[in-house]
Amino acid sequence: MAINKISAPRATPRVYIALALAAIAWWIAYTILQPLAEFVAYNILALERGSHLGEAVAFFLYDVPKILLLLSAMIFFITIIRTFFSPERTRQLLGGRRVGIGNVLAAMLGIVTPFCSCSAVPLFIGFVESGIPLGVTFSFLIAAPVINEVAVVLLFGLFGWRVAALYIASGLTIAIFAGIVIGRLNLERYVEDFVWQLQFTAAPDESGKLTWDERITRAINAVRQIVGKVWLYVVIGIAVGAGIHGYVPTDALAEVMGKSAWWSVPIAVLIGIPLYSNAAGIIPIVSALIEKGASLGTALAFMMAVVGLSLPEMIILRRVLKPQLIAIFIGVVGIAIILTGYLFNLVM
Amino acid sequence: MLKIKVLGSGCANCHKVEALAKQAIAQLGVEAQVELVTDLQTILRYGVMSTPGIVINDQVVSTGRVPAPSQITTMITNAL
């Protein structure tokens, strides 16, 4: 294939030296961030320590570069991993799997398979046409957007690894559970009829044949593209978050979004479904809400509803799914997210 | 003449690839025709499950990503 020839002439040692230098620069930048942010806020801008404005500015100056650094590193590594996978390969891996194991595998592959919701339709058809059960296909389609690298990095950066791990675990559980339920309901009749008549032979899978140069080049491109796309959301999100951090009194939200307000979880999910935002914009705000008394379960349920059930994706999927199946899909996933929200509120 | 097809559902990335392909052609000065294909049936006939895809003279050369401009140039010169 033509693709393999592309980066072959490039000198590999140079790439590795550049990567090593980048890693060192990254580490230095990450280490000096906090003192630097405080120095700028309190010395250069001469803001008063402990004042509302000072707190907000220091928070902003520290968090924005921290998140962007974490994001760059994470996208680089996940893209390297993803060059070993492709929708074609995932399709092969899922072919002939039983329900249950198939759902678990599909949800996990949802994390590592490169996927953009704009190709949800051809991917859906490719999966279903090759005999992958509907429920298994849905496990993949739920896990892929919910557990995305941007969400995981932001949760890690703002809440620590425990919350990030919990988020991944619950995203997987929701995808597996909802996929199994949808599979059990035998909803094949609600897939648009034309889907079953299409001819489809998958293009050959190239993911195993790439050179390391090519994988690294792709990863660097992905960092550029994704950070280029989300940095503004991160800045705005953290600015709003910083404002809340500095100005809204602690526990102001405890009554409406705290654990005691049982109705807050379903309401958060209902509000979250029609909202469309990427994780980058929503998480900094969510983190500020939590700090002010909103409970973690409620906030995470809200976030999952925003990234996992988005209106644009439903409109795209409407081309292959009848409205009944879209409704069942939203219903099952919505209920799963609500249950997860309650579970978090219960255990955290 | 080269026939380049960009397969995609009309998302932002697909338009980006289309623009990059046109740029590469202009730069190389080759005679080629770039077409954005949004028809699902056609996309699937090439076996493409992840868009944007690039097809040069009926050969799928890239799927599921926006290649760097230099890579698109190489894909085109390889097909000449």
Chai-1 contact restraints between the chains, C-beta under 6 A:
chainA,res_idxA,chainB,res_idxB,connection_type,confidence,min_distance_angstrom,max_distance_angstrom,comment,restraint_id
A,A2,B,V61,contact,1.0,0.0,6.0,A-B,restraint_1
A,A2,B,M75,contact,1.0,0.0,6.0,A-B,restraint_2
A,A2,B,N78,contact,1.0,0.0,6.0,A-B,restraint_3
A,I6,B,Q71,contact,1.0,0.0,6.0,A-B,restraint_4
A,I6,B,T74,contact,1.0,0.0,6.0,A-B,restraint_5
A,P87,B,M49,contact,1.0,0.0,6.0,A-B,restraint_6
A,P87,B,S50,contact,1.0,0.0,6.0,A-B,restraint_7
A,P114,B,G64,contact,1.0,0.0,6.0,A-B,restraint_8
A,C118,B,S9,contact,1.0,0.0,6.0,A-B,restraint_9
A,C118,B,C11,contact,1.0,0.0,6.0,A-B,restraint_10
A,S119,B,S50,contact,1.0,0.0,6.0,A-B,restraint_11
A,S119,B,T51,contact,1.0,0.0,6.0,A-B,restraint_12
A,P122,B,I43,contact,1.0,0.0,6.0,A-B,restraint_13
A,P122,B,M49,contact,1.0,0.0,6.0,A-B,restraint_14
A,L123,B,M49,contact,1.0,0.0,6.0,A-B,restraint_15
A,G126,B,M49,contact,1.0,0.0,6.0,A-B,restraint_16
A,L198,B,L44,contact,1.0,0.0,6.0,A-B,restraint_17
A,F200,B,L44,contact,1.0,0.0,6.0,A-B,restraint_18
A,T201,B,G47,contact,1.0,0.0,6.0,A-B,restraint_19
A,A202,B,G47,contact,1.0,0.0,6.0,A-B,restraint_20
A,A203,B,G47,contact,1.0,0.0,6.0,A-B,restraint_21
A,A203,B,V48,contact,1.0,0.0,6.0,A-B,restraint_22
A,A203,B,V60,contact,1.0,0.0,6.0,A-B,restraint_23
A,N221,B,A68,contact,1.0,0.0,6.0,A-B,restraint_24
